Amino acid sequence: MIGLDDDDLPEWTDDQWNRAAIYDGDRLIRPADGTLTKPGRPKSADPKRQVTLRLDSVVVEGFRATGPGWQSRINAALRKALDL
């Protein structure tokens, strides 16, 4: 492994520090937002919630067969069923 001197390492910008994960020992205080080179996704005004839901296999496979974004299509179908 090649060692680097501190002088060889690039300086972090204020934006990179603001997006960095913060730990207190092994305990995560604040998760990282994005990466060192790219900011994370903007925060949604109406964020989705993760839930556990049991659906018939044919329903899941039918939506999966429609390709990428199938979870979003399930959400849209449920919204339509509730007239939202």
C-alpha positions in Angstrom: 0.0 0.0 0.0 1.3 3.4 -1.0 1.2 6.0 1.8 0.3 9.6 1.2 1.5 12.6 3.1 -1.0 15.0 4.5 0.3 17.5 2.0 -0.8 15.2 -0.9 -4.4 15.0 0.2 -6.9 17.6 -1.2 -8.6 20.0 1.1 -12.3 19.4 1.8 -14.6 22.3 0.9 -17.2 23.6 3.4 -19.9 21.8 1.3 -18.1 18.5 1.6 -17.8 18.9 5.4 -21.5 19.8 5.6 -22.4 16.5 3.7 -20.0 14.2 5.6 -21.3 11.6 8.1 -20.5 12.4 11.7 -19.7 9.7 14.2 -19.1 9.7 17.9 -17.0 6.6 18.2 -19.0 3.8 16.5 -22.3 5.7 16.9 -23.6 7.5 13.8 -24.7 11.0 14.8 -25.6 12.3 11.3 -25.6 10.2 8.1 -23.7 11.5 5.0 -25.8 13.4 2.5 -24.5 12.4 -1.0 -20.8 11.8 -1.7 -17.7 13.9 -1.5 -18.1 15.0 -5.1 -21.9 15.1 -5.5 -24.7 16.3 -3.2 -27.5 13.9 -2.2 -31.0 14.1 -3.6 -33.0 17.1 -2.5 -35.3 16.4 0.5 -38.9 15.7 -0.5 -41.7 17.8 0.9 -43.7 14.6 1.1 -41.3 11.8 1.6 -42.3 8.2 1.1 -42.5 5.8 4.1 -41.1 2.3 4.1 -43.6 -0.3 5.1 -43.9 -4.1 5.1 -46.8 -5.3 3.0 -47.9 -8.8 1.9 -49.2 -9.0 -1.6 -50.2 -11.9 -3.8 -47.3 -13.3 -5.8 -49.1 -12.8 -9.1 -49.6 -9.1 -8.2 -45.9 -8.6 -7.4 -44.7 -10.5 -10.4 -47.2 -8.7 -12.7 -45.8 -5.3 -11.6 -42.2 -6.5 -11.7 -42.8 -7.7 -15.3 -43.5 -4.1 -16.3 -39.9 -3.2 -15.7 -38.0 -0.6 -13.7 -40.2 1.6 -11.6 -42.7 -1.1 -10.7 -42.8 0.0 -7.1 -43.8 3.5 -8.1 -46.5 2.0 -10.3 -47.9 0.1 -7.3 -48.0 3.4 -5.4 -49.8 5.0 -8.3 -52.3 2.2 -8.5 -53.0 2.4 -4.8 -53.4 6.2 -5.0 -55.9 5.8 -7.9 -57.8 3.2 -5.9 -58.2 5.7 -3.1 -59.0 8.6 -5.4 -55.9 10.6 -4.2 
